[in-house]
């Protein structure tokens, strides 16, 4: 089955060029020209990659990206003419997988699409032994129940949903504690330490929760 790319772009000529190049590479494509249509569309349709313009009518790309990350693990590549560093960082902070600035080469966009898809496939192929049961807050690794607390499960779920993405401690705190309680960075570090120990009991020779100095944590098999 061909991967499906959703092009979210309000400039018809750019959307048409992207569609032509992606179809030529064997991808299925769909096109939306408004940001406020994206979330409902992704909920109703299989989507592997979203090419998401930043400046859109209805809802801007940063808002769309944040909304998608609340329920979808589709890869998101942000496409924009705004090159200010704050926009670049904010886009990635909200969960974008990559970022391309206009003007761009359509071939570069195709290459970025291939790269994020390859990354996802490598993670899926390399990680067959971890199963998360969201209803029961239960995580099994190679058939063994890790015995996680609800907070530890939520922490692992967030990290696993986006392999390779670096999460700050603040982002992890927001994901783990939905009741807006005030906790410190040390609390996150403590939960990560306990989670690592439980994983190490099953995989003593492999570390899959990685520290990123002065930034946060990421999951990588």
LINQUIGI-V835461 format. One record per residue. N is the residue number from 1. SS is DSSP state (a for helix, b for strand, c for the rest). Layout:
BEGIN
N SS
N SS
END
This chain:
BEGIN
1 c
2 c
3 c
4 b
5 b
6 b
7 b
8 b
9 c
10 c
11 c
12 a
13 a
14 a
15 a
16 a
17 a
18 a
19 a
20 a
21 a
22 a
23 a
24 a
25 c
26 c
27 c
28 b
29 b
30 b
31 b
32 b
33 c
34 b
35 a
36 a
37 a
38 a
39 a
40 a
41 a
42 a
43 a
44 a
45 c
46 c
47 c
48 c
49 b
50 b
51 b
52 b
53 b
54 c
55 c
56 c
57 b
58 c
59 c
60 c
61 a
62 a
63 a
64 a
65 a
66 a
67 a
68 a
69 a
70 c
71 c
72 c
73 c
74 c
75 b
76 b
77 b
78 b
79 b
80 b
81 c
82 c
83 c
84 c
85 a
86 a
87 a
88 a
89 a
90 a
91 a
92 a
93 a
94 c
95 c
96 c
97 c
98 b
99 b
100 b
101 b
102 c
103 c
104 c
105 c
106 a
107 a
108 a
109 a
110 a
111 a
112 a
113 a
114 a
115 a
116 a
117 a
118 a
119 a
120 a
121 a
122 a
123 a
124 a
125 a
126 a
127 c
128 c
129 c
130 b
131 b
132 b
133 b
134 c
135 c
136 c
137 c
138 b
139 b
140 b
141 b
142 c
143 c
144 b
145 b
146 c
147 c
148 c
149 c
150 a
151 a
152 a
153 a
154 a
155 a
156 a
157 a
158 a
159 a
160 a
161 a
162 c
163 c
164 c
165 c
166 c
167 b
168 b
169 a
170 a
171 a
172 a
173 a
174 a
175 a
176 a
177 c
178 c
179 c
180 c
181 c
182 c
183 c
184 c
185 a
186 a
187 a
188 a
189 a
190 a
191 a
192 a
193 a
194 a
195 a
196 a
197 a
198 a
199 a
200 a
201 a
202 a
203 c
204 c
205 c
206 c
207 c
208 c
209 b
210 b
211 b
212 b
213 c
214 c
215 c
216 b
217 b
218 b
219 b
220 c
221 c
END
